[in-house]
Amino acid sequence: MPQRVDILPQETIEKMKYVYQNTLTAPPQGAVFRAKTANATVTAYKSGKVLFQGSAPEKEAQKWVKKTDTAAKRQQPSKQGTTEYTPPPTLFKRNHIGSDEAGTGDYFGPITVAGVFIETRQIEELKRIGVTDSKKLTDSSIRKLAKEIVKFKIPYSLLVLHNEKYNKLQRQGWTQGKMKAVLHQQVINNLMKKIGNQPVDGIIIDQFCEPSMFKKHISSENQTLAENTYFMTKAESYSIAVAAGSIIARTSFLKEMDKLSEQLGVPLPKGASKKVDQTIAKIINSQGEAILDTCAKTHFANTKKARMYI
């Protein structure tokens, strides 16, 4: 996938975030923002590094690089990022594990993480039934595909971090990035036990932070990175295992949202929009603010924003 990296002034990054406000998505660990445009996905980090990745990264980058007072310093991906942790293209067609998560950018609902082990012989059949990047699918299609994937009796592992546990960890100082890293690693550990002696040529994690940060997160919980583990942004577009994992994780998230909506007697919207703020206010008015701990990621800014509707 074409990409470029630039070092831009913080002033420019703040302006970018404002301009992209309608296309913002959940940012990875250490990022100021992430936005998806027609040309590229733009991820800006606190260090000043801005990654443009997609169909036309040069076109998107030029909107900002040419506006800086001096020529922007170009930064090439590190050797570590391009070799040690980047999956070889041949891996996508071999036996491998892929993991992905859902719910991280949603105020309501848990975080779900799923890992799937796919054998070479299953790849084309999964493509045939429509397994692809879950972000390109409707919720109803995702639910149907999850059922089809299960019919293949493909080994998978699924973990759900419910809101009460999420909020407890957050108050203890855990970042969302650490939560995700530990969940991904546990899913992979579970799956490796499940498949036993079957040959695994590699593991692909849909990247949400730098590999060094991922390793730091899991090492703090006495876990180590499995051999031949790779990281890749938008991995679900390349790996059927990651795509299947994203579908299972998303389906689980949708089911959990259905349960919470039924328990609260209020349809819970996805995301973190103004509609979410208004729903929070409605819940607080009818059931009290304490109930949010059971159904929401309470440290999100939406909790404060909702008070203007009370």
Protein Blocks (a to p, Z undefined) as FASTA:
>chain_A
ZZddddddfklmmmmmmmmmmmcccddehiabdcddfkbccdddfkopacdedjklmlmm
mmmmmmpmbdcddddddfklmmmmmccfklmmmccdddddehklpmgdcdddddddddfk
lmmmmmmnopacfklpcfklmmmmmmmmmmnopacddddddfklmmmmmmnopafklmmm
mmmmmmmmmmmmmnomaccfbdcdddfbdfklmmmmmmmnopacdehiacdehklmmmmk
lmmmmmmmmmmmmmmmmmmmmmnopacdehjdfklmmmmmmmmmmnojklmmmmpcfkbm
klmmmmmmZZ
